[in-house]
Amino acid sequence: MIILISPYSQKLPKDIPNPKNFPYWKEFVEKVKQKIPDIEIVQIGVQGEEIIPGTTKTAFNLSQSELLELVKTSNAWLSVDNFFQHFCSYYNISNGIVLFGQSDPYHFGYSTNINLLKDRKYLRKEQFLYWWHETVKYNPEVFVDADTVAKTLFKVLKID
């Protein structure tokens, strides 16, 4: 069984933490491996991104065709609000879970995915400005917890 995680959104100027980045990947990976010890968790992204502890392997700087092939062979994928969810939507690959914090899934999500949002009260006021033009601060409190994400994945994978 293979799942892909795309844990990071675009780096912001001046090393400002991107408010879209889910803070509980390590805990999520631990919970998944406890339940499914032989699962392959592949982290995708770009070279230089921090590697999530417990991932089985990384696949960085893939071409579009390489990424498409990889996602087609996966059983599920998880992503923050970044390029990857849009890529999967374009190719109609619907076994995904997208983790939202301050972005509104009504605007940026797809109905073919499971869009996890903790609470609409955390949404940023202006949804259509570029992140680096705003004063939105990174806040781990705006995200659902690792247990919620793991349980959602188990439902997608049809694992009790």
C-alpha angles and dihedrals in degrees: 000000000000129000126180125214124197098189104174140058125209116308112253126223120275092020092284108167110252109243089217095066114108109230100205105064095119092053091045092053091049092052093048093048091049090057098035108025096179096049118128111225111193119193113210128192139087131323112270098035116129111265115235110237113248098026113137096222144339130238109193132177095009121175117243092258092048091050092048092051091049095049092047090057094049126097092217141346135213128201145165117235096294143112094294098069090051091047091052092047091052090054092041094242102154108175092099141124118203121199115215128186115159098357118089114241088202087068104028105024132081128231090227090068133062103249112201116202122167098206136340090227088078096057115120114249099236108045097180104054119098111263094237091058093058137073094231108146127213109259120176090195092074094069132081113250128263092254092058091050093048092049090049091051091050089054091051090049091044092236119148 
